[in-house]
Amino acid sequence: MSTRARPVAARLALAVSASVTYRIPSEPRSAGWARRELRRQLGRWRVVGELVGVAELLVSELVANAVRAQGEGGAWVGVRFVFSGERLRLEVRDGSAEQPVLNDDVEEDAECGRGLGIVAAVAAGWGVVPDGTGKVVWAELAVAVAGAEPGTGRR
């Protein structure tokens, strides 16, 4: 074996799935579960720093909105995390066809209504995709690449 050759098994051992999907109960405490799983998965992907806290905030808001949209009586909420190296995408699916509404004029003392405003303020992008029986609400965050030229993602 030449000094350049490396065993295939060593490379395969470093491979990490680029996405994970979960089905969680449609209940308020599921937002906390989603935050913990996201934190764990980001650790596997070696994503650290401020992005972790921002991603946790986003997934928490998306899950809470999904539970609220279909009610606690809904069977489950789907959660998917996708990491491309330069983007982190968070997707939450619920069984309600009701479209989320971005409220620009929420009262100061209101207990809810700020979730999508927070998502819109901190995410690089977000949107809604109807899927026939419900919808998927997604948000994306840009991931800085260590040693990259600003704005390019290239070294």
Helices and strands as residue ranges (DSSP letters): H 8-14, E 19-25, H 30-44, H 50-70, E 76-83, E 87-94, H 115-122, E 125-130, E 135-142
